[in-house]
Amino acid sequence: MAFTLRQVQYFVAVAEQGSVTRAAQNLSISQSSVTEALKELETDLGVTLFERHPRGLTITHDGHQFLRHATKILASVSDARTSFSGQQSTLSGTLNIGVTSLVAGYVLSDLLARYRRACPGIEVSAIEDNGGYLEHLLVGGELDVAVMVISNLRDRMALQAEILETSPYRLWLPMGHPLVSADIISVADIAREPLIMLTVDEIEENTGKLLSALGARPHVAFRTRSVEAVRSLVATGAGVALLPDLVYRPWSLEGDRIESRDVSGSLPVVQVGMVWRKGSSLPRAARDFVGIAESLRSGRIR
């Protein structure tokens, strides 16, 4: 029997949430329905999509490959429905958007592709910069909307924000690292390890504050603005990294495996959202962009 769209939807939800329980809650269905759908999907494909362990699920290399196809399948189905619902935009004009570095490679590409299909008459102009500068451009009316990290949004009096995703911090480790098999990982455990520090958005600031507040002084082995560099360095054993789940992928560009584990205690989260100037009437092109972002993030077939 061929796999169904519903099975694909459940698979994507589990892959994004990293847990059958959280996926079921997000989809408002039973855990058993999700579990059964995953088993049927794996049987049909003839591959193992997730490795099961006491802490939950870890996506396999085959699962990671199928996830790329699955997200395209769901997006295409949604686009097909839109094309027959009379919602296809015939507007013309421009849309000026901003994006922060952390978000650019993990949220914006799919979002822009979807928007261009839905609104082919709109000319899109995008700029990548730090959050403070994007806020300045939004307040000044030079940007219509920004997709950015909003955890530390500065000018909340002048800007309106809507959360698209909340991403917790987790610890990245190379395969075979002693902490991979630890029942509980504490911040003190991390402080004893060489740390690969990502320096985009507020990541370095958040990580430093977290460790300092808990009395731990990090040993930073390497600082970089490249997430791919972090992946490669962690995978080859140069250190560990504490990063939001948003940017986690289980494989480096060289094909080496990267493990991800929860850390005990209260860790910060990264909130990604849409931001626009408060009190201003969003143009139709921007309203459509916000709506497509919301539907894309929901992971539901519409």
N, C-alpha and C positions, 0 to 999 in steps of 0.2 A: 504493500500500500504506500502511495506517495505521501510525503509529509504535507501537512496542512499549514495554512497561514497562521492559524491559532498556535500551533506548535512553535512556529518561527517567532511569533510574538512573545510567547512564554520564555523561549530560549534567550532572546534579547534582554528581556526583563531580568532574568537570573544573571546573565553575564554582566549587566550594568550594576545590579545590586550586590552581586557576589554572595547571594544567599537565597535559597528557596523561600525561606520565611519572609524576608523583606520583599521579594518579588511578588509573592502571593498577596501580601498586604497592599502593595502598590496597585495590583491588578484587581483587588477586592474579590479574590477567589480562594478556594481551599488549597492548602499545601499539597494535598494528595493529587489534585488536578494538575498542578505544575509538575510534580514528580513524575506522574504517569506520562505527561506530554513529552518530557525530556527523554524518558526511556524509549518511547515510540519513535522519537526523532533520531536518537542514536541508532536504533535498530534499522531504521530505513536508510540512514546514511552509511551504516557499517563502520562507524568510527566512535571513539569515546570523546565526548565534548567536554566533560568535566571530570576531574579527579575528586573522588569523595574522601573526606577525612573528618576527624572529630570536630574540627573548627568550622566545617562547612564545605564549600566547593572551591576548587581552583580550576580555571579554564585551561584546557590543554592546548597544544600547538594546533591540532586539528580544529578545536573549538574556536581558537582565535582566527583561523583562516575562514571558517564558516561565518563568523560574526560579521565580517566585511560584506559577505554576500547577503546575509540576513537583514542587515540594516538597509541595504539597497533595495531588497525585496519589499520591505514595509514602506519605504519612501515611495517606491514606484506604485504600489497599490493605492496609497493615499493620493498621489498625483493623478492616477487614473480616475479615482472617485471625483476629485475636484474638477477634472476636465468635463465631466458629464453633469455636474451640479450647477453649472452656470456661474461658478465662483471664479473662473479664470479671469484674471485681471486684464482689462484693456486700457489701463491707465498709461500715460506717458509722463515723463518728468525725471527727476533725479532723487536719489536717496544718499545722504551723506552719513556714514556710520564710522564709529571708532571701535577699536578692540585693544585690549591689553595683551601683553606678550604671552602670558600663560594660557590665555583662552584661544589665541589665534589659531594654533595648530590642532586644537582638540574640539572646538565647538563651531568655529566660523565656517570652515570649508563646506561641511554638509548643509549648514544653514543657508549659505549663499547660493549653493547649487539648487537647493529647493526653492528659494525665493526667485531666482532667475527663471526657473521653469514656470512658476506660478504668475510671475509679473514680468514677462519678456520686454515690455515697453518701457520699463524703468531703468535708467542709467545709474549704476551703483558706483559710488566712490568710497573707498575704505582707507583708513589710516590706522597704523599700529603705533601706540606710544604708551607711556606710563599712565597710571590712573589719575594722578594729579593734573596732568596736562589735558587729558580727555575731559575731565570735569570742567576745566577752564573753557574748552571749546564748546561744551554743551551749554554752559551758562551764557556764553557769548552768542549762542545761536548758530555757530559754525558747523555743528553736527546736529543731525536730527535725533539720533539714538546711538548708544554705545553698548557693546556686549563686553562686560568687564567683570573683574573681581570686585565685589561690592562689600566684602566683609569690613573693610576699613574706609568706607565711603566718607569723604571729608565734609562736603557741603550738602548735608541732608536737608537744610532749610530751602535750598534752591533746586534740588534735584529729586526726582521721583524714581524709585527703583522697584523692580519686580524680580523676585528670585526665580531663577530657572533650575538651579541645581545647588545642592549642599553637599560638599565633598569632604569627608573626614581625612585627617592625616593618618598614614600608616607607615610602617617601617619596611623599607626595601632591603633585601638581603640576597647574597649569591647562594646558589645551591651548595649544600654541604656545610653551611655556616652553623655553628653550635646553637644559635638562637632560633634557627628554623624549627627545631624540635622542642623548644622550651614551652612549657605549659603557660607561663606568664612572662611577658617581657615588660620590664619597668624602664622608666626614663634613666635610671641609674645604669642599667645595662647598656643603653645607647651611649651614654657619656664615656664609657670605657672603649668605645669603638672609634676608628677613624671615620670622620663624617664627610660625605660628599655634599656640598652645599649648593643648591640652586639659588641664583641671585636675581630672579625676575619677580616682578610685582612685590608682594610683601612676604614672600616665602622665607627669605633669610631673616628678616625682622621677627616673624612669628616664631621660627625655630629657635632663634637666640633667646627670645623672651621666655619661651616655654622652658628651655633647659636652665636658664638663669633663675627663674622663679622657683624651680624645684632644687636649687642648690647644685646643679650640675654644670660643669664648665666644658663645653664641647671641644673636642680636638678636631678642628677642621683640616682635612687632608687636601681638599681641592675645592675651589670655587669656580662655578661656570654658569653661563646664561643658557646653556644648551641642555634640554631634557634628554636628548639622545646621548650626549656625553655622560650624563649621570647614569643612564641605563648601562652603557658600556663599562664604565668604571665600577659600578656595583657588581655587574655580572662577572667581571674578571677578578673580583676580590680586592679591589683597591680601597673599599670602604663600604659603609652603609648609608642610606639616605632616609630622611623623614620628609615625606611629601604627600600632598593630597591625592586621594584615590583617582581623581579626575584624569591625571596624567599617567596612571599606571598601565603598563603593558607587560605581559609576562616574558617578552623576549627582547633582547637587544638587536641592533641591526646586524650583528655578527652571528645571530642565532643562538646566543647563550641565554639560559633560563634565569629569570629573576623572581624571587619569592617575595610575597607581601604578607605582613603579619600585623595584627592589632597590637597596640601598646596600652598597658593598663594606666589608669589615671585619666584626668580630664585634659584632652588635647583640643587644640583649636580646630575649627573647620574653615574651609574656604567656600564662600558663597559666590556663585556666578549668576549674574542677572542682567536684565535690560535696564538701561538708565536713560532718562530724558529730562528735559527742563520742566520743573514743576510749574503748573499754571498755564503752560502753553498748550495750544491745541495741536496735537500731532497731525501732520499731513497724512493723507490716505496711504501713501507709499510706506510711511513709517508704521502706521497702524497694522498694515498687512504684514510687515516684517516681524513685528512683535507677535502677531497671531500665529505666524508660521513657526516662530521660535518655540512658542508654547506647545504647539501640536507635535513638533519634532521631538521635543524633550519628553513628552508624555509616554512615548513608546507604544501608543495604542493605534490600532487600525481604525481609520475614520472614513 
